[in-house]
Amino acid sequence: MQMNYAQNPKGPANGGWVLERNIENAHQHQIYDITSVENLLFSTSYKNLKVWDLNEMKQISDIKAHQGAIKCVKASMGSGGEGEVDGAADSLFVTAGDKSDKSLHLWDMTSLTCLATLRGHKGEIRAVEFSKNGKHIFSAGMGGMLVWDLRNTDTPLELVEKHMDIFSLKTTDNMLFMGCRNHSIIPMGLHPGQPFHQQVMQPIKSPHLDIVTSLGTLFQDRVLISASLDHNIRAWSIPDSLAEGLPQLKNLTIDKAHNSQINVVAAGHDGLELYSGSKDGVVNIWSLQNQLQLPDDPGAENIDEQELMQGLSLVRTGQLQAHGGSVTAIAAIEPESTGHGKMLIYGGSDKTLRIFKDSDDPDKAQHATPDHRDQPNEEDVVS
């Protein structure tokens, strides 16, 4: 493993982001997923989970966590004590194995010890999410989604959409969205006191032309973003109630957002910036902007919700080129988490973690970026 300081001058091509460090050979095999909590970064590869201290910019743990590739890692700070497992602290993270493993491991974030192994999947696990209240885990892949109650992880609570192959998940306070192999997005309510499978709604049919690989939210969880192997980004207005349906925000639709398949999207912590990573090693940076002239009080009663949504636009403000492999995972680090300010970290098939810092360029939103059309012949990340 080699950690390099990089020389990458600020300019319009990267939208004000400066490459701070490359961690070459961060893993012995390709990086499948990363997630962060405060100053900790978790990265996964074949069999191994690594933990990094972002304050010191160094690896602090290397754990053999599964028998095969670890396709997912997701962290949760819990619900202030209600989400404890066997008396452990409620700062948890979960890892998910591939088709050779088919299990989830639940970990304590402080001690880095495995608290439980969750078994029930019959195929590869592709996506994992915690509920926002820290009480449930949702794990999905080949053959639907399993719901787990963190108070009793011996057996799954429910099996949802067992005939679907699900590649991506995203939760809000009261909703969950599933991105599927058949190009659809399936919404589901998360209201207490009712079985989850009874809260599954009609799918959004054919929002994409290929597998929905990644989901994210912007604008305080009011906008759902979807990405796909079809190179496109789509957006949907998330209503207060699923009974209202999910109107598509065509003003946020981006055809050919990348020149190659999109593997991952991630939102900035302010909900106003989106990062998308593709097979050809490119990370695009998008800014959520409003074309309306709003009153000084953003909560003013005379603001029409639909008018506000239709006035939004996604503007590409930067582009980062990995030049080494497919981008498979992105983590946005909020400024308060470390002593290094706002950061963007991504990893991929070239085994490298790339760490970018925001240079606080006041004109960043004004930058536009030329296309990079170099497309290395990389192995497909999604199949």
Secondary structure, DSSP 8 states (H G I E B T S, - for coil): -EEEE------GGGTTEEEEEEEETSSSS---EEEEETTEEEEE-EEEEEEEETTTTEEEEEEEEEEEEEEEEEEE-TTSSTT-STT--S-EEEEEE-TTT-EEEEEETTT--EEEEEE--SS-EEEEEE-TTSSEEEEEEBTEEEEEETTB-SS-SEEE-TT-BEEEEEE-SSEEEEEETTS-EEEEE--TTS-GGGGB---B--SSSS-EEEEEEETTTTEEEEEETTS-EEEEE--SSGGG---B-GGG-BTTSSSS-EEEEEE-TTSSEEEEEETTSEEEEEEEEE-S---S-TT-TT--HHHHHHTEEEEEEEEEE-SSS-EEEEEEE-GGGSTT-SEEEEEETTS-EEEEEE---TTGGG--------------S--
